[in-house]
Amino acid sequence: MFSHLPEPKLDPILSLSVAYRNDPREEKVDLGIGVYKSSTGETPIMQAIDLAQQKVVATQKTKSYVGLAGCEEFNQSMIDLVLGQSSVLERVSAIQTPGASGALRMLGDLIKVAQPNTTVWLSNPSYVNHQPVMEAAGLKVKHYSYFCPVTKQVDKARMLEEISQAGKDDVVLLHGCCHNPTGADIDFDTWQQVTRLAQEKGFTPFVDLAYQGFGDGIEEDAAGLRYMAERVEEMMITTSCSKNFGLYRERTGAAIVLGRSAQDAQNAKGKLLTMARATYTMPPDHGAALVKTIMQDAELTTIWRNELDTMRNRLVSLRASLCEELRTTHNTSEFDFIQSHKGMFTVLGFSQDQMARLREEFGIYGVGDGRINIAGLTEKDIPYVADAILKVS
C-alpha cells in the first residue's frame, strides 16, 4: 500500500525549528516559525490566560463533549471581536475550529460544496498554507500581484487591476492585517476599492484575520474588514487565537460566514457542522474555554488588551531598533522598509542562497523565501542580526 509513496518533503517553516534546536552554536537566532518571544527569548503564557486558566480549573466540572460547533460562547466572542458592533451581526454564523488552518480548510470545503467551480485568488506571495489547503479542498487557485520586490510595499495598482479580473464565481482571499509573509498591509483606501470591486464583479471576499491586535490595534486591524462586511452580501472570515492570545499549541480558531440572510448563514453553519463531523468531529475545548472566560470578564479583558498592546508596541520597537542599528552602525538605509511593515513578519528580499548563508554562517534561521519573524528577535540579538544581514546583502 505505501511502497509507491514519494519520500516526504520537509515543511519549509516547521522544519526550521528542528534544525534550530539541533544547532549547537550559542549565538543562534530563530527567526523562522511565527511565535512571539519576550526579551528573554521565551514564548510566555499571557497573564490573562494564566488567570483564566486558574478560573477554568476551579470551576469546570466535566470533560464531556461540547458539540460539533465547539463552544458557542467562544464563537459569539469571536464574532464580536472581529465584527464589533456591525449591523450585519444578524446574518452571521460561526463555528470553532482547530486553529485558523482548520477554519481555512472547513471554509474551503464549504466553497467546494456550495460552488464547485470556484477559483480562489490568493496574494502573491501569501501564507504558505493557503494554496495547499484550498487545493486539498478541490478548488482551483490563481494569484494576484501584491508585493513589489523593489519598494518592499504593496503594489496597489497591480493588485487592484488583477483582482478586477475575478468573476462572480470566484473568491478573493485577503489578509486582514499583518500580511504573512511580507508584513506589508493594504491601507483603508485599498479596502474600500476592493469592496467596490466585489460589488461590481460579484466575487466573494474571504478574509484571513490571524493577527488581530498585532498591527495597529484590535479595532484598527479590523476596520477594513468591517467596512467590507457592511457592504457585501456574502463573506467568509477565519480568525485565530494563536498569536493575540498566545494559544499556539491549543489550536483555537473560528470560521465565520456572512450570508445574504440569517437563514443563509445558518444553512452554511449546518453544512460546516456536517463536514466537521466527517473530519475531526469537534474542536478541542481548552483554548476556547480560556478565551471565553477572558472575554466574559471585564477585568480579564482589560488585562489581555493591555498585554496585547505591550506586545505590539515591542514589535514596533524591535523594528525601529533593527533599522537604527543598520543605519548608525553600518551606514545603510537599505532596510528602512522593515520599520514600515506591521506584525510579526518582514520579507528581506533575500534569495534562497542568501537565506542559506544567514543560517549556515551565522546560525540565523529564516524562511527560504526571505521571511524573518521580527517577533523572534530579542533586544540583545539586534547588533548580531544587523551585522549578519549586511554581510549577506
Secondary structure, DSSP 8 states (H G I E B T S, - for coil): --TTS------TTHHHHHHHHT---TT-EE-SS-----TTS-----HHHHHHHHHHHHH--------TT--HHHHHHHHHHHHTT-TTGGGEEEEEEEHHHHHHHHHHHHHHHH-TT-EEEEEES--TTHHHHHHHTT-EEEEEE-B-TTTSSB-HHHHHHHHTT--TTEEEEEESSS-TTT-----HHHHHHHHHHHHHH--EEEEEES-TTSSS-HHHHTHHHHHHHTT-S-EEEEEESTTTS--GGG-EEEEEEE-SSHHHHHHHHHHHHHHHHTTTSS--SHHHHHHHHHHT-HHHHHHHHHHHHHHHHHHHHHHHHHHHHHHHTT---TTTHHHH--SSEEE----HHHHHHHHHHH-EE--TTSEEEGGG--GGGHHHHHHHHHHH-
